[in-house]
Amino acid sequence: MISVTKLLLNSEYYGDKLRYVNEARGTQHGTTHGMGPVVVWNCTKTCNLNCIHCYSSSDNKKYDGELTTVDAKKFIDDLADFNVPVILFSGGEPLVRADLLELAAYAKSKGIRSTISTNGTLITPEIAQRIKDIGISYVGISLDGIGDNNDRFRGQKGAFEKALQGIRNCISVGQKVGLRFTINRHNFMELDNIFKLVEKENIPRICFYHLVYSGRANEMIKEDISHEETRQVMDKIIYWTNDFHKRGIPKEILTVDNHCDGIYIYETLKNKDTEHAQRVLELLETNGGNRSGIAIGQVDMYGNVHSDQFTQNHTFGNIKERKFTDIWTDESHHILGGLKNRKSLLKGRCGICSKVNMCNGNFRARAEAVTGDFWETDPACYLTDEEIGLHA
């Protein structure tokens, strides 16, 4: 996750304390020394929508074998013992799980920051108030276009208006909420309108996700945007971040799942403002790039442990059989062990890139989806040979 506002404006939000601090350097098993990873828990596979790019291939049906409330609380106890800073409840649609808010409250009582990733369609005024009262730190609501375009992605007519109302319900009770937007060929031209929506609705945070070819999104490889279009998208995100700042409109703006973004920001600055560029360089090297398997991990609805939510084809153990802590710190699995110190394993352009200390090989799930090799070049790297130090 790249904080565009941190890199461009030197702003300070909660997540920056986990990404851009010296204590993060050299960690093997968590966000910083003495902490475990941020854990994404896909607490159910059931979803009331049918999104075409769903990485968990969720449907509107009941799935057997999901973790029980008792299982979940035991799991949360272990996360607390491991000093995990954040648990992100995701799905499927987490709000279809009857005990979700009970579990979020339990995590908070154990000192873990609780957040929810949701499609927003089930957040009534009453649910928004309960979320606020429990003390959930953040609610991320997915929109992938304006109006009918979003509904096409979400597989349900009216999903846009329901999600937007969910955002409004959160804002009305003072619950921190943000918008999540997955960039692809069918919606990247809508970015200006998305930024205008964020301003109009007074949404304080927006995360732009690059497409990862996982789950149903495996069928969307050809629907990803080109490298040149990705650069245009980044130019637009940089423009709007600076524009909001100039107009005194505070917004936290992030990009997710492509660590080229931070390097691209550095490259746009280095010939304009060398001092600013140097600060960005230091922040990116402090962060160290992609930290799946290190500072972020995932547990699926059945208790299986993965390096992130997009890499569920590689399982390291199950929390019903071993503690998450023990699974996460066991480097005997060739993928999890490799991710802890991956630079020597990277191949292709990633293996010879001079910016690897800022990127760390980007996203392995995309490389494997396209090439069949987990350690090959990430095909979504849009940086030029010159920008990554490969001179002819």
N, C-alpha and C positions, 0 to 999 in steps of 0.2 A: 504494500500500500504506500503510495507516494502522496505526501501532503504538498499539494501545489501551493497552498497559502503559506506553508512554512518556508518552502524554498524561495518563493518570490517575495514574500512580505515579512518573513521572520516572525510570524504570528505564533502563538502558543496555545495548543489545545491538548486535551488529555492524552490522545494517542501519541503525540510528539514526544511525550516523556518516556514512551516505550521504544520509539523508533530512532531517536536522534540524541542519545546520551552515551557517554563513554562506557557506561556500565554494560552496554549491549555488545561491545567489541569482544570477539572471541568466545561468546557463549555457545554452548553445545546443545543445551536442552531447554532453553527458555528465552524470554524476552530480554532479560538482563541477568547478571549474576545474582543468584539467590532467589530467582523467580522461575516458575514454570512457564509454559507457552500460553498464548491466547488459545482457547479451545472452542472450536465450532462444534456444537452438538446438534446434529440433525435428528431432532427428538421424535419425528414421525415422518413416514413417507407419504402419508395421506395429504392430499391437497384439494381444495375446492375449485381450483383452476386447472388448466391443462396447457402449460406454457411450452412452446415449441423448442425453446432452448434450455429446458430444465436439466441441470446436471445430474439430478437424482432420479430422473425419469418417473416423477411422481404422478399419481392418478387419484381420482376421487373414489377411493375404495379403502376398505380396512385391510391392513397388512398384519399378519400374525407374527408373533415373536419379538415385537418391539419391547424396549426396556420398560419395566413396571415402575410405579412410583417408588417402591422400595429399592429397586435396582438403581434408580436415578439418584436417590438421596445418598446411597452408599458411594456412588460415583462422584457426586459433588463433595462428599466428605474427603475423598482421596484428592480431589483437585485442590481443596483448601489446604490439606497437609503438604501438597506440592507447591504451595504459594502461587497458584495460577491467578493472574491478575484479572482476567476477563473470561466469561463464558458467553458465547453468542448462541442463543437458541434459534435454530433454523429448521427447515423442513425439506420437502413438503411445506405445508403451512402449519407453523407451530401452534397457532391459535385454535386449531381443530382439536388439539390435545387438551382434555378436560382439566388436567392437573398442571398445565403450563405455568400459570401465575403462582400457584403454590410452590412449584419448584424454583421459579425465579426468586421468589421471596426467601426461600430456603438458602439459595446460593448467596443472596445478599447478606443473610444473617451469619453466613460463614466467612464474610469478608471478601467475597468475589463480586466484582462489578458485573451486573447482568444487563445484557442487551438482547434485542429481538430483531431478527430479519424476517419480514413478513410481506405478503402481497397487499396488506392493508384493508382488504375488502370486508373483514370481519370486525374492524375496530369501530364499534358503536361509541356514542358518548359515554356510556356506562363502562365499557371496557377501557376506554382511554383514561377515565378517572381511576379505575382500579390499577392500571399500569403506573400511573403517577403516584398513587398512594403507596404502592409496594416499594417504590424507589428504584424502578428500572431506569438505568442511566440513559439509554438511547434506544430509539425505535427506527430502524431503517425500512422504508417502504419502497417497493420496486415499481417503477414506471418505465416502460420502454418505448415511449412515443406519446404523441398527443391524440386523445380521442380514439378513433377507430383503429389507428395504427397500433396503439397499445393493446386494444382488445383483440386484434388479430394474433399478436404474440402470446397473449394470455389465454386465448381459447375461449373467451366468454364475452358476449356483448354486455356493455355497461361496466366492465371491470375498471376502466379508467375513472369514471365518475365515483365508483365505490371507493377506490384507492385514494382519490383526491379528497373525498369526504373523510376517510380515515386519517389523512394528514391533518385536515382542518380540525378534527375532533381532538387530536393530540395537542395541537397548538392552542386550542381554546382552553385546555386545562393546565397549560404550562409544561407539558411533557416535551422534552427534547426529541425532535424527529428530523429525519433527513430523507432525501430521495436517492434511490439507487437506479442506475441507468446502464444497461448492457449495450455497448456499441456494436452495431453490425451494419450490413449493407442497406438494410431497409429503414434505418432510423437515424443514421449519422447526420443526415441533412437537416434534422430537426433540432440540432443543438441550440441554435439561437432561441427557438421557441421554448426549449426546456429551461434555459437560463432566465428567460422572461417570466416563465411560470414560477420559478424559484423566487424571483423578486416580487412578483404580484402576490403570491401566497405567503410571503414572509417565511419561507423555509430556510432554516439557518445552515443547512449542510447538504452537500451533494457529492456522491461518489460515482465516478464513471468507471464501469467495469469493461475491460477488454474481453472479448469472447474467448472462452476456453473450450476446447473441443472434447467435451465429456458428457456422458449421458445422452439425452436427445440432441444436445448441441454437437455431437459427433457427426450428425447428418448436416451440419451447417458450416462445414469447413469452407465450402465455396461461397458461403454467405458472409464471410468475414471481409472487411475492407482491405484495400491495398495498402502497401507501405506509404505511398504518397498521400493517400487519403487519411491515414493515421497521423501523418505529420500535419495535415491541414486541421484535423480534429484537435491536436495538441495546440496549434497556433490559436485556435478559437477559444480553447479552455484558458490559455495564458491571457488572451485578450480580455475575456470576461472577468477573470480573477483580478487583473489590474484595474479594470473599469469599475467593478464594485468597490474596490479599495479607494479609488480616486473620488468616487461619489459618496463615500462614507457609509457604505452598506456592508456590514460585516457578514461574511459568508466563509464557511470552512469548505474548501474544494479539494477533493482527492481523486486520484486515479488508482485503479486496482488491477493487478494481474498482468502488468507489463512494466518491468523495471527499466526499460529503455526510456520511459517518460522522464525520469529524473535526469538522466544523461542528456536527453534532448534539451531540457531546460538549461542545463549547464552550457551546452553548446550554443544556445541562442544568446547567452549572456557573456560568454568569454571574450568576444570582440567588442562588446558594448560597455561593459562595466566589470573590469578585471577583479576589483575587490569583492563585488557581489558574487561573481562567478567562483572565486576562491572559497567563499563561505559556503556556497552550495556544494562545491566539491568536497569540502570537509564533512558536511552533513551526510552526503551520500556515502562516503567512505566509512563514516561512523555507523551508519545504518547497516551497510554491508550487502544490500540488495535482497533478493528473494530468500526468505528464511523458512519456507515450508519444511517441516521435519525438525525444525529448531525452535523458532519463536511462535509458530502457529501449527496447530494440529487439529485433527478432526476425529470425532467419534460418530458413527452412524447410528441409525435407529435401532440396530440390533446389538450395539455395543462393540462393533469392530473398530479398531484404531487405524487411522490413515494419516498421511503426511499433510493433507489438506482436503477440502471438500470435493476437489476436482480429480483426485487421484485415488478413487475408491477401488480400483482394480489391483492395488497393492495393500495387503492387510498385514499388520504387524502383531496382532493378538486381539483378544476380546476381554473387555473389562469385567465380564462375569466370571472369567477364569483367572485373570491376573490384574493387579492394580494398574491403573493408567500410568502411574509414576514408574513402575517397574518395566512396563512395555516401552515407555518413551525413552528411558535411559539405557535400554538394552540395544547395543549397536550391532548385534550379531546378524540381523536381517540385512541383506546386501543393499536394499534400497534405503532403508532408514539410516543405516550406518553410513552409506555413501553420501546421503544428504547432509549429514553433520559436517562433512568436510569434502565438498564435491568438486572443487576446482580441478584437481588432477584427473577427474573422471570425465570432464566435459570434452566434447568432440566438435569437429567442424569449426565454424566461425566462433562459437562460444569458447572452444578450447584454446583459441589463440587471440582472443579479444583482449586489448590492453585496458579495457574498462571493467574487467570482471570483478574487481574489488567493489564496484558500485552497483553491480547487477547480479552477480553470483549465478550466472547461467540462466537467468530469467525463469520461464515456466516450463518445467519438465513434462507436464501432462500434454502440452501442445506438441512438443518434440516427439513424444512417443506416439501420439495419435497420427501424426503425419509420416514419420519415418519407421516406426516400430522399435526404435532404440531410445530408451529413457534418457540417455546422456547425449544425444545428438543436438544439433543446433535448433533453437526455438525458431520456428518459421515466422513468428510474429515480430522478430527483431527488425525494426525499420531503420536502424542507423546505417549510415553509409560506411564503406570500408575505411574511408579517411577518418570518420568520426570515431571508429573503434581502433584506429591505429594500424590498419592493414594497408600500408602504402605499396603501390605497384613498384 
